[in-house]
Amino acid sequence: MVDFSNYLAREKLKDGTEVTVRAIRPEDGPGILEAFRDLDAESIYRRFFSPKKELSDAELKQLTDVDCKRVTALVVTARQDGVEILLGGGRLATEGGDDPQSAELAFLTAGAQRGRGIASLLLRHLTRLGREAGLSRLEADVLGENQAMLNVFRRSGLPLAQHREGSVLHVTLTLGDPSISTRRAGLRTSP
């Protein structure tokens, strides 16, 4: 993967809220813990495929202190009463190797922020970054009942393939021609 540790873009959510899409930082730990605590049991199960009451210190470190050679991790933040709050995050993770062709895709949106287009926004940015890193596909495992996430993938405009493994759908998004990524997604980035 290419090092996108300084990535920053200004965007608006579908409700007009101004947000920042940026690379995750170790100091985002408290915001991630707060977002996790805001999730209901069903949302946690859909993201982690098992019940979980808390993120361990090791899990939090893994989420925030990323190896930029194999992981691209972004967060969406907004300012509220002068304080930056974390609305959600997403990541691409490759298995390594010199020339990876695919990356695992994962998202987490704070409970009160669901339905605002955060996962779709993150997917657009991660798609662009994946293309810039030379990836040809993004893959995700999604519980079949998680229609909200499946709809994000379906509405992405990317060719989608899926196959069922029990209650889990393995989704593959084909990235295609990188020259159309920014134009089709309508992305704007700030220096």
N, C-alpha and C positions, 0 to 999 in steps of 0.2 A: 504494500500500500504506500501511497504517497503521504508524507507528513502534512496533515491538515490541522496541526495543533493551534494555528492562529486564525482559523476560519471565523469569519464574522459577516453576517448579513442582516439587514433591516427588512422587516416584512410587516404585513398586516394580516390578522386573522380574518375569517369571513365575516365576523361581526364588526370589523374595523379597528380592533385593538392593535396598537402598535407593539411589535415584539422584536426581540433580537434572537437570531439563530446563530449560535456560536459553538466553538469547540468546548467540550467539557473540561473542567479544571479540578484539581484536588480540593480546592476550597468550596466546591459545589456539594460536598458531602452533607452538610446540615440541610440543604434544600432537598436533596434526594431523600434523606430520612423523613423529612416532613411530608414530602409527596407520597412516600410509601405508607406512612401512618394514616394518610387521608384515603387510602384505598380500602374498599370493602373486600371481604373474604373471596367473593367470586372473581373480582378483578385480579387479585393476587394469584388465585389459582389459574386464571387464564394466561397470565404472564409467566409464572414459574412452574406450572403444571403440577403443583402440589401446594398444600396449605403451608403458610409461613407467617409467623407472627412478627418477625423482626429481621432486619438485615444484619448479618454479623459484621464485625470490623473488617474481616478479610473480604467479604462480599462488597462492602462499601469501597474499600481500597481498589478492588478489581474494577468497579464501575467508574471511579473517578480518576485513578492514576493509570491511564491507559498506555499501552505500548503502541505508539503511533506508527510503528512499522507494520503492525497487523490489525490495528483497530482504529476506526474513525468513529468518534462518539461526539454527538451534538446535543445541545439542550436548547429549549425555547424558553426565553425569560421575558417578563414584562415588569415594568416599574409600577409599584403600587405604594402610594404615600411615601415616595422617595426611596423605596427599598426594592431591590431586584428580587422577584419571586420566580421560582422554577415552575413552569407549567407542564413540561414533559421532556422526554429525551429519546434518542434513537441511536443505534450503532450498527456499524458494519464490522464484522470480524472475519478475517481470513484464517485458514489453517496454517499459513506460512508458505514456505517455498519461495523460490526466486520469481516466479511468474504466476501468481494465483489468478484463476479465471472467475472464481465465484467467492461470495462472502455471505456469511449468515447475517440476517437482518433481524433486529429486535427493537421494540418500542415500549415505552411506559409513559402514560399520561396521568397526571394527578387526577384523582377522582372528580373533583369539582370542575375540572377543565375539559372533561370528555364532551364530544359533540361540537367542539369549536373549530375543528379542522387542523388540530396540532399534528396528529399522526400523518395526515396527508401532506402538510407542509414539510415535515421532517423527511418523508419519503421522497419528495421532489429534490430536496437538497442532497440527501444521501445517494439518490440516483445519479445526480450530476457528479458528485465526488467519486462515486464508484466508476463511472465512465472515465473520469480524468485519471483514475488509478489504473485503468486498463482492464477493468472487470467486464465480463460479458453477461453475468447473471447474478441475481440476488436470490437467496433462499431463506425461507422461514418455515418453522413448524407452528401451526395454529390449531387450537382446539376447534373442531368442526362446529361447535355451538357459538363460537366467537364471530358472529356475523358482522359486527362493527369493523373488526380488523380485516376480515375477508372483503368487505365492501371497499375499504381503503385501497386494497390491492387491485380490486376489479376496476375502480374508478381512476387508477393511476395512468391509464393509457398505454401501459407496457404489456407486451404479450405475456400471458399468464398460463402456466401449466400447474396442475395440482394432482396429487394422488393421495388416497386415504391409506393410513396405517392405523387401524383401530379407530379411536376417537380423534386422532390427529390428522390434519391435512398438511402434507408437505407441499409448499407453494414455491414455485420457481418463476421469477420475473426475468425476462430476457431484456437486456439493456439496449442491444442493437447499436445503431450508428451514433457514435458520440458527438458528431457535428450538429445533431439536432437537439441535443439535451437541453441547452439553455434556452433556445428559441421556443421549443414546444412547452417547456415548463414555465416560461415567463419569469425566470429567476433574475433577481437583481442582487448584486453583492456590493458591499461597501469595503473600501480599502482598510 
